[in-house]
């Protein structure tokens, strides 16, 4: 049995959603953020980094969102939610899996932390805004005329990248990018996403 170690208001929502899209049996072990918004120490008993998402599957521990998505689709997807590995689309799919956390999340995280510095952080804001416009604009232009990131149907790339517009909305940065905004709203309307939300509990990024 696959267990999703789910931290509230975290990237693990993506993994619950993927499990529902794949229709796989699983159980959820819930963890609640501390008042500091950090993960509780109990998660470190599952993996030393102490972060979520992390899954366990018959004794195997897998962490990092992209690795979990790749693992679940390869091991349990039976050809669903990923292009043919021999195709050019598969190369694009892999790019999006890694782009989400490797590049696109960086300016969003910088925006979060630098905003806490007050006046001391002001010199950094123009560069952060420029990077936000660069990455969100790139994603928006790619989604023009498309329902999904790769091919004509949902893949793990859409699941992985969904956290980007969710966090952008928290900072009030998503509205100018209408293709990006329409894409995440389509994803949030999917029955599997709604079912994952129901099982996972309150999710502050569900906008």
NUVEX-32721 format. One record per residue (C-alpha): x, y, z; residue in three letters; residue number from 1. Coordinates in steps of 0.1 Angstrom, whole numbers. Example, Ala and Ser with C-alpha at 12.3 -4.5 7.8 and 13.67 -1.06 7.14 Angstrom:
! residues 2
<node px="123" py="-45" pz="78" residu="ALA" num="1"/>
<node px="137" py="-11" pz="71" residu="SER" num="2"/>
//
This chain:
! residues 207
<node px="0" py="0" pz="0" residu="UNK" num="1"/>
<node px="12" py="35" pz="-9" residu="UNK" num="2"/>
<node px="12" py="60" pz="20" residu="UNK" num="3"/>
<node px="13" py="97" pz="12" residu="UNK" num="4"/>
<node px="27" py="116" pz="41" residu="UNK" num="5"/>
<node px="7" py="148" pz="37" residu="UNK" num="6"/>
<node px="15" py="181" pz="53" residu="UNK" num="7"/>
<node px="-12" py="207" pz="53" residu="UNK" num="8"/>
<node px="-8" py="237" pz="29" residu="UNK" num="9"/>
<node px="21" py="220" pz="11" residu="UNK" num="10"/>
<node px="33" py="206" pz="-22" residu="UNK" num="11"/>
<node px="20" py="172" pz="-11" residu="UNK" num="12"/>
<node px="-14" py="183" pz="-24" residu="UNK" num="13"/>
<node px="0" py="176" pz="-58" residu="UNK" num="14"/>
<node px="7" py="140" pz="-49" residu="UNK" num="15"/>
<node px="-28" py="134" pz="-35" residu="UNK" num="16"/>
<node px="-42" py="148" pz="-68" residu="UNK" num="17"/>
<node px="-19" py="125" pz="-88" residu="UNK" num="18"/>
<node px="-31" py="95" pz="-68" residu="UNK" num="19"/>
<node px="-67" py="103" pz="-75" residu="UNK" num="20"/>
<node px="-60" py="108" pz="-113" residu="UNK" num="21"/>
<node px="-43" py="74" pz="-114" residu="UNK" num="22"/>
<node px="-71" py="58" pz="-94" residu="UNK" num="23"/>
<node px="-45" py="41" pz="-71" residu="UNK" num="24"/>
<node px="-54" py="28" pz="-37" residu="UNK" num="25"/>
<node px="-35" py="47" pz="-10" residu="UNK" num="26"/>
<node px="-36" py="60" pz="25" residu="UNK" num="27"/>
<node px="-29" py="94" pz="39" residu="UNK" num="28"/>
<node px="-9" py="101" pz="70" residu="UNK" num="29"/>
<node px="-17" py="137" pz="80" residu="UNK" num="30"/>
<node px="9" py="161" pz="95" residu="UNK" num="31"/>
<node px="1" py="196" pz="108" residu="UNK" num="32"/>
<node px="24" py="226" pz="104" residu="UNK" num="33"/>
<node px="38" py="242" pz="136" residu="UNK" num="34"/>
<node px="29" py="278" pz="145" residu="UNK" num="35"/>
<node px="62" py="287" pz="128" residu="UNK" num="36"/>
<node px="47" py="272" pz="96" residu="UNK" num="37"/>
<node px="75" py="246" pz="96" residu="UNK" num="38"/>
<node px="69" py="209" pz="93" residu="UNK" num="39"/>
<node px="66" py="189" pz="125" residu="UNK" num="40"/>
<node px="96" py="168" pz="136" residu="UNK" num="41"/>
<node px="76" py="136" pz="130" residu="UNK" num="42"/>
<node px="82" py="139" pz="93" residu="UNK" num="43"/>
<node px="119" py="135" pz="99" residu="UNK" num="44"/>
<node px="112" py="99" pz="111" residu="UNK" num="45"/>
<node px="100" py="91" pz="76" residu="UNK" num="46"/>
<node px="129" py="109" pz="58" residu="UNK" num="47"/>
<node px="158" py="127" pz="74" residu="UNK" num="48"/>
<node px="151" py="160" pz="55" residu="UNK" num="49"/>
<node px="118" py="161" pz="74" residu="UNK" num="50"/>
<node px="98" py="176" pz="45" residu="UNK" num="51"/>
<node px="66" py="168" pz="26" residu="UNK" num="52"/>
<node px="58" py="154" pz="1" residu="UNK" num="53"/>
<node px="72" py="120" pz="9" residu="UNK" num="54"/>
<node px="57" py="86" pz="1" residu="UNK" num="55"/>
<node px="63" py="51" pz="13" residu="UNK" num="56"/>
<node px="56" py="22" pz="-9" residu="UNK" num="57"/>
<node px="62" py="-13" pz="5" residu="UNK" num="58"/>
<node px="92" py="-2" pz="25" residu="UNK" num="59"/>
<node px="106" py="22" pz="-2" residu="UNK" num="60"/>
<node px="108" py="59" pz="7" residu="UNK" num="61"/>
<node px="106" py="85" pz="-21" residu="UNK" num="62"/>
<node px="108" py="122" pz="-16" residu="UNK" num="63"/>
<node px="109" py="153" pz="-38" residu="UNK" num="64"/>
<node px="78" py="161" pz="-58" residu="UNK" num="65"/>
<node px="92" py="155" pz="-93" residu="UNK" num="66"/>
<node px="108" py="122" pz="-82" residu="UNK" num="67"/>
<node px="75" py="110" pz="-66" residu="UNK" num="68"/>
<node px="55" py="119" pz="-96" residu="UNK" num="69"/>
<node px="80" py="102" pz="-119" residu="UNK" num="70"/>
<node px="81" py="71" pz="-96" residu="UNK" num="71"/>
<node px="43" py="67" pz="-93" residu="UNK" num="72"/>
<node px="37" py="71" pz="-130" residu="UNK" num="73"/>
<node px="65" py="47" pz="-140" residu="UNK" num="74"/>
<node px="58" py="21" pz="-113" residu="UNK" num="75"/>
<node px="20" py="23" pz="-111" residu="UNK" num="76"/>
<node px="7" py="44" pz="-140" residu="UNK" num="77"/>
<node px="5" py="16" pz="-166" residu="UNK" num="78"/>
<node px="12" py="41" pz="-194" residu="UNK" num="79"/>
<node px="-10" py="68" pz="-181" residu="UNK" num="80"/>
<node px="-2" py="105" pz="-175" residu="UNK" num="81"/>
<node px="32" py="105" pz="-193" residu="UNK" num="82"/>
<node px="41" py="105" pz="-230" residu="UNK" num="83"/>
<node px="58" py="76" pz="-247" residu="UNK" num="84"/>
<node px="94" py="76" pz="-234" residu="UNK" num="85"/>
<node px="106" py="72" pz="-270" residu="UNK" num="86"/>
<node px="88" py="104" pz="-281" residu="UNK" num="87"/>
<node px="100" py="140" pz="-283" residu="UNK" num="88"/>
<node px="70" py="149" pz="-261" residu="UNK" num="89"/>
<node px="86" py="129" pz="-233" residu="UNK" num="90"/>
<node px="117" py="151" pz="-234" residu="UNK" num="91"/>
<node px="94" py="181" pz="-229" residu="UNK" num="92"/>
<node px="76" py="163" pz="-201" residu="UNK" num="93"/>
<node px="108" py="158" pz="-183" residu="UNK" num="94"/>
<node px="118" py="194" pz="-187" residu="UNK" num="95"/>
<node px="86" py="206" pz="-171" residu="UNK" num="96"/>
<node px="90" py="181" pz="-142" residu="UNK" num="97"/>
<node px="124" py="196" pz="-133" residu="UNK" num="98"/>
<node px="116" py="232" pz="-143" residu="UNK" num="99"/>
<node px="90" py="236" pz="-116" residu="UNK" num="100"/>
<node px="113" py="235" pz="-86" residu="UNK" num="101"/>
<node px="146" py="240" pz="-104" residu="UNK" num="102"/>
<node px="138" py="274" pz="-118" residu="UNK" num="103"/>
<node px="102" py="286" pz="-116" residu="UNK" num="104"/>
<node px="98" py="284" pz="-78" residu="UNK" num="105"/>
<node px="130" py="303" pz="-71" residu="UNK" num="106"/>
<node px="117" py="339" pz="-76" residu="UNK" num="107"/>
<node px="85" py="331" pz="-58" residu="UNK" num="108"/>
<node px="104" py="318" pz="-28" residu="UNK" num="109"/>
<node px="127" py="349" pz="-29" residu="UNK" num="110"/>
<node px="96" py="371" pz="-30" residu="UNK" num="111"/>
<node px="83" py="354" pz="1" residu="UNK" num="112"/>
<node px="116" py="357" pz="21" residu="UNK" num="113"/>
<node px="127" py="391" pz="10" residu="UNK" num="114"/>
<node px="93" py="406" pz="17" residu="UNK" num="115"/>
<node px="99" py="397" pz="53" residu="UNK" num="116"/>
<node px="130" py="420" pz="54" residu="UNK" num="117"/>
<node px="110" py="452" pz="51" residu="UNK" num="118"/>
<node px="131" py="482" pz="40" residu="UNK" num="119"/>
<node px="163" py="461" pz="40" residu="UNK" num="120"/>
<node px="149" py="440" pz="11" residu="UNK" num="121"/>
<node px="138" py="468" pz="-11" residu="UNK" num="122"/>
<node px="169" py="468" pz="-34" residu="UNK" num="123"/>
<node px="162" py="432" pz="-43" residu="UNK" num="124"/>
<node px="126" py="437" pz="-54" residu="UNK" num="125"/>
<node px="132" py="450" pz="-90" residu="UNK" num="126"/>
<node px="153" py="419" pz="-97" residu="UNK" num="127"/>
<node px="127" py="396" pz="-82" residu="UNK" num="128"/>
<node px="99" py="412" pz="-101" residu="UNK" num="129"/>
<node px="119" py="409" pz="-133" residu="UNK" num="130"/>
<node px="124" py="372" pz="-127" residu="UNK" num="131"/>
<node px="88" py="366" pz="-118" residu="UNK" num="132"/>
<node px="77" py="383" pz="-150" residu="UNK" num="133"/>
<node px="102" py="362" pz="-170" residu="UNK" num="134"/>
<node px="91" py="328" pz="-156" residu="UNK" num="135"/>
<node px="54" py="335" pz="-153" residu="UNK" num="136"/>
<node px="54" py="351" pz="-188" residu="UNK" num="137"/>
<node px="72" py="321" pz="-203" residu="UNK" num="138"/>
<node px="47" py="297" pz="-188" residu="UNK" num="139"/>
<node px="18" py="319" pz="-199" residu="UNK" num="140"/>
<node px="30" py="321" pz="-235" residu="UNK" num="141"/>
<node px="35" py="284" pz="-236" residu="UNK" num="142"/>
<node px="-1" py="278" pz="-225" residu="UNK" num="143"/>
<node px="-16" py="301" pz="-251" residu="UNK" num="144"/>
<node px="-39" py="279" pz="-272" residu="UNK" num="145"/>
<node px="-32" py="248" pz="-251" residu="UNK" num="146"/>
<node px="-52" py="230" pz="-225" residu="UNK" num="147"/>
<node px="-22" py="211" pz="-211" residu="UNK" num="148"/>
<node px="16" py="216" pz="-210" residu="UNK" num="149"/>
<node px="25" py="186" pz="-231" residu="UNK" num="150"/>
<node px="3" py="170" pz="-258" residu="UNK" num="151"/>
<node px="-35" py="170" pz="-256" residu="UNK" num="152"/>
<node px="-41" py="155" pz="-222" residu="UNK" num="153"/>
<node px="-31" py="158" pz="-186" residu="UNK" num="154"/>
<node px="3" py="145" pz="-176" residu="UNK" num="155"/>
<node px="24" py="145" pz="-145" residu="UNK" num="156"/>
<node px="40" py="177" pz="-158" residu="UNK" num="157"/>
<node px="7" py="196" pz="-152" residu="UNK" num="158"/>
<node px="5" py="181" pz="-118" residu="UNK" num="159"/>
<node px="40" py="192" pz="-109" residu="UNK" num="160"/>
<node px="38" py="227" pz="-124" residu="UNK" num="161"/>
<node px="4" py="234" pz="-108" residu="UNK" num="162"/>
<node px="20" py="248" pz="-76" residu="UNK" num="163"/>
<node px="35" py="277" pz="-95" residu="UNK" num="164"/>
<node px="3" py="296" pz="-103" residu="UNK" num="165"/>
<node px="-11" py="286" pz="-70" residu="UNK" num="166"/>
<node px="17" py="304" pz="-52" residu="UNK" num="167"/>
<node px="17" py="333" pz="-77" residu="UNK" num="168"/>
<node px="-19" py="340" pz="-68" residu="UNK" num="169"/>
<node px="-10" py="342" pz="-31" residu="UNK" num="170"/>
<node px="14" py="370" pz="-39" residu="UNK" num="171"/>
<node px="-11" py="387" pz="-63" residu="UNK" num="172"/>
<node px="11" py="380" pz="-93" residu="UNK" num="173"/>
<node px="-11" py="357" pz="-114" residu="UNK" num="174"/>
<node px="-38" py="380" pz="-128" residu="UNK" num="175"/>
<node px="-18" py="395" pz="-157" residu="UNK" num="176"/>
<node px="-11" py="360" pz="-171" residu="UNK" num="177"/>
<node px="-45" py="350" pz="-184" residu="UNK" num="178"/>
<node px="-35" py="318" pz="-201" residu="UNK" num="179"/>
<node px="-18" py="306" pz="-169" residu="UNK" num="180"/>
<node px="-48" py="317" pz="-148" residu="UNK" num="181"/>
<node px="-72" py="298" pz="-171" residu="UNK" num="182"/>
<node px="-50" py="267" pz="-170" residu="UNK" num="183"/>
<node px="-49" py="264" pz="-132" residu="UNK" num="184"/>
<node px="-86" py="270" pz="-130" residu="UNK" num="185"/>
<node px="-92" py="241" pz="-154" residu="UNK" num="186"/>
<node px="-70" py="219" pz="-133" residu="UNK" num="187"/>
<node px="-88" py="228" pz="-101" residu="UNK" num="188"/>
<node px="-121" py="220" pz="-118" residu="UNK" num="189"/>
<node px="-111" py="184" pz="-124" residu="UNK" num="190"/>
<node px="-130" py="158" pz="-103" residu="UNK" num="191"/>
<node px="-98" py="141" pz="-91" residu="UNK" num="192"/>
<node px="-84" py="175" pz="-79" residu="UNK" num="193"/>
<node px="-116" py="181" pz="-59" residu="UNK" num="194"/>
<node px="-115" py="146" pz="-45" residu="UNK" num="195"/>
<node px="-79" py="151" pz="-34" residu="UNK" num="196"/>
<node px="-88" py="184" pz="-17" residu="UNK" num="197"/>
<node px="-116" py="167" pz="1" residu="UNK" num="198"/>
<node px="-94" py="140" pz="14" residu="UNK" num="199"/>
<node px="-64" py="162" pz="22" residu="UNK" num="200"/>
<node px="-82" py="189" pz="41" residu="UNK" num="201"/>
<node px="-81" py="227" pz="39" residu="UNK" num="202"/>
<node px="-56" py="240" pz="14" residu="UNK" num="203"/>
<node px="-49" py="277" pz="14" residu="UNK" num="204"/>
<node px="-37" py="278" pz="-22" residu="UNK" num="205"/>
<node px="-69" py="264" pz="-37" residu="UNK" num="206"/>
<node px="-76" py="296" pz="-57" residu="UNK" num="207"/>
//
